Amino acid sequence: MNENLFWSDPASGAHLSYAELAIDVGCVARVPGEFRASGSYELFVMLLAAIKAETHVALATGEVGVADASELSEANRSIGTSKAADLDGGAPPVNFLSSGSIDVLIDELSDEQCVRANKCRIGVFTSGTSGRPKLIWHSLKSLTRAIQVSPKHADDVWGLAYGPTHFAGLQVFFQAIANRNPIVGLFGLGPAAMHEAIDEESITHLSATPTFYRLLCTGGNVHSSVKAITLGGEQMEESLRTRIEVMFPNARVRNIYASTEAGTVLVADGESFVVPGKYRDLVRILESELQLHRSLLADSIKHDHAGEYFKTGDLVDVLSEEPLRFRFVSRRTDWINVGGYKVNPHQVESRIAEFEEVAEARVYGRKNSVVGNIVCCDIQLCEGEQLHESAIKQRLAENLARHEVPQIINFVESISLTATGKKQRSK
Amino acid sequence: MVLMCLRKFLAILRRLDRFGMTLMDLIGEQVVSCGKRLDPKMSFDSRLREDLGFDSLELAVLTVKIEAEFGVDVFADGVVNTVGEIEEKIQRHLDSISE
């Protein structure tokens, strides 16, 4: 039985081995259709149980969910169970795991045939472009596409800086477990505790958003153990790269392009991305917009997406055609990226427009040195009406994710328009 | 000469006192607007995340409010950790514009 460390939680002091993980997975009596985890380890246990049972589970935290009956039924249909209306995961109690089967399960994660044959579906909530987060169902194939298993990764130690249900966090999980590496839970820790954890656990690999690194890279700490830094979810300014290089002098710094819809697609060294040969026919640039072939999409998106290519909304600057090399210029110009979460201002405006007191509203992003951008709005009230800022935020919070609720609200006489009569989307 | 130095010193004290109090008020308001309990012992040594409980989004809003009040983005060249560090950055900014 594998006594190597699997999970270390500096907040609670918990240290759990792969052997203990096997026992905990074996104790899972039933996989629910939606699982709301209180912590990362609990979520990983359920995830492995779902993979082993080849069933489906939607992963949720306190801020997102709940999958409705139609979404869970869709998952049932794609797996091919007979319980189309069953809201409860699907699998009857499964007895596992024998002492060796956790190793078998882990080995199967890097076996292309086993991965393709596995019928499990994992639901991940996106930050959503609608008022309610959208559930995206992924196969094991799309979740494990980017993992690399190799003896050179045998001694990696991963710092988990994402929330437990964040797609990028799942990428860290699969990469670590496929190589039987330890994972250290950094999400939710303050900077001082993170610095301590990085050194005490000798973390070698960190994957996080630029917002995380902005908060971490202050003060004079230097972490020599870290060999690899990956960033994704937002654009990174050059000054941040410099700070990262000072704090992590032995680390290779890479940008990741990934989305909840498509998973991890591209990795860059420096600012530019090169499309690897195997993806060359699956990635195209049209009118400066990056587009991905539908075969790269999560299963649930594929079914909804009629065209051959998925428009990401990310605008790029092509640096060379063969190999295809580009750098990102901006996200879809009117979307707002708040610490890696995309906010559709039109949707937020629609919500505000539902208030009787409001005549017109304009939602826009404002650059911010902590999270990249924050959501702001200008509100023109109907004549004679009054509405307090706190009331607006409270009402919006009933239907929007926290990062979507405008943090800065201005009451104006009239809404700013561009020369062509459109609302200004940036400030 | 002595009188001039004294006047300058008093002006600096008044400015410090005024902006120090405004900064504490501003941070206190942000603490309350985030639904947290305001610690009466909040001081310049208070750590923004560990003691006052700000997360990244709440810190982001705080930077905007500080910039609106004092004209400086205190997080522009790196995140600060304590109230006192914010005060120092504001002070440096005020010094630079008065020179």
Interface residues (C-beta under 8 A of the other chain):
Chain A: G190 P191 A192 T211 R214 L215 C217 T218 G219 S239 R243 V338 G339 R366 N368 S369 V370 V371 I374 S390 R402 H403 Q407 I408
Chain B: S33 R47 R49 E50 S56 L57 L59 A60 V61 T63 V64 D73 F75 A76 D77 G78 V79 V80 N81
